Amino acid sequence: DAIRNIAAEFLAANGFHECMGLSLSNSQYYIGPDALQPVAKESLVFVHNTANQGLDCMRPTLLFGGLEIIEHNQNRQNPNLRLFEFGKTYSGPLPAATVAPSGPPSIASDRREIYRLAVYLTGAHSPESWQPESKSMVDFYTLKAFVQNLLARLGVSGFQETVVEEHPFQMALRYHRGPKELVTVGQVQPAIVRKMNIKSPVFFADFNFDNILAALASGKIHFQELNKFPVVRRDLAMVLDRAVTFAEIQQLANKTAKKLLKETNLFDVFEDEQKIGAGKKSYAVSFLFEDTEKTLKDKEIDALMQQLQQAFEQKLQASIRK
């Protein structure tokens, strides 16, 4: 409860409202010709609900309860929403040696419950006003920042990032420790949003809170002295194939200069077939270097940047823009 309260207080302090959906859901979301998030029928836990036949299964995800709440609010002139919900999801028997998104291979079981946290973001950054900033809309990076800050607030670290393409996301980033999912954050597929009669893009973070609690229970808190030596920044612009992701650049940079590289950030993206060619894009990336024992010299940074450039050219077929 203490960890849950920390997460809830963090989200509430950042303008999110807690909601509570039903544990029951409509199986037509998951099976049938019009399924929005198709799953195997055997994985659903059905209930005999004579009072409401539209609620005929236990929810396998928190997503659709949240989308129903968003639709309800938008229909009542409340378009800008920041919501979160804690709750369990339910699934039926899984075959032996099935690799589930939440963890390693599992043995066959009759029922499976996972405690989750769902976070939803849609609409504008701020309430409507005469200021131009009020018209800017939230996006993937808005929610990603909240997710990263929440993980930091909870003290969760040492995780990996993987770009994933799977239902119900159009684009998503998964934070995990090995095979254990911590959270997946991304944009809900526009087709799902349209079917739910929602008028703006929806961004959704799906936390496996059981795995987060397990990670915190097994971890130790470490304190580190603040670095008294200055951080050095270098920028690099490169032309890449459109298929190359920023995550690949980050991973290669960390592998190449892991001892002194503190942070890698993408601050500009440019695409123009006439100027840089078809199927290409230009990334402007910043690199922050630091040494905890001494002030870095220009020749050290130049050598590191040369190593990074060579790695990008050889591994990612990048063309460095001078």
Secondary structure, DSSP 8 states (H G I E B T S, - for coil): -HHHHHHHHHHHHTT-EE----SEE-GGGTSSTT-SS---GGGS-B---SS-TT--EE-S-SHHHHHHHHHHHHTTT---EEEEEEEEEEE--B-TTEE-TTSSEE--BS-EEEEEEEEEEESBSS---SSGGGG-B--HHHHHHHHHHHHHHHT--S-EEEEE--TTEEEEEEEEETTEEEEEEEEE-HHHHHHTT-SS-EEEEEEEHHHHHHHHHH----------S--EEEEEEEEEETT--HHHHHHHHHHHSTTTEEEEEEEEEE--HHHH-TTEEEEEEEEEE--SSS---HHHHHHHHHHHHHHHHHHS--EEE-
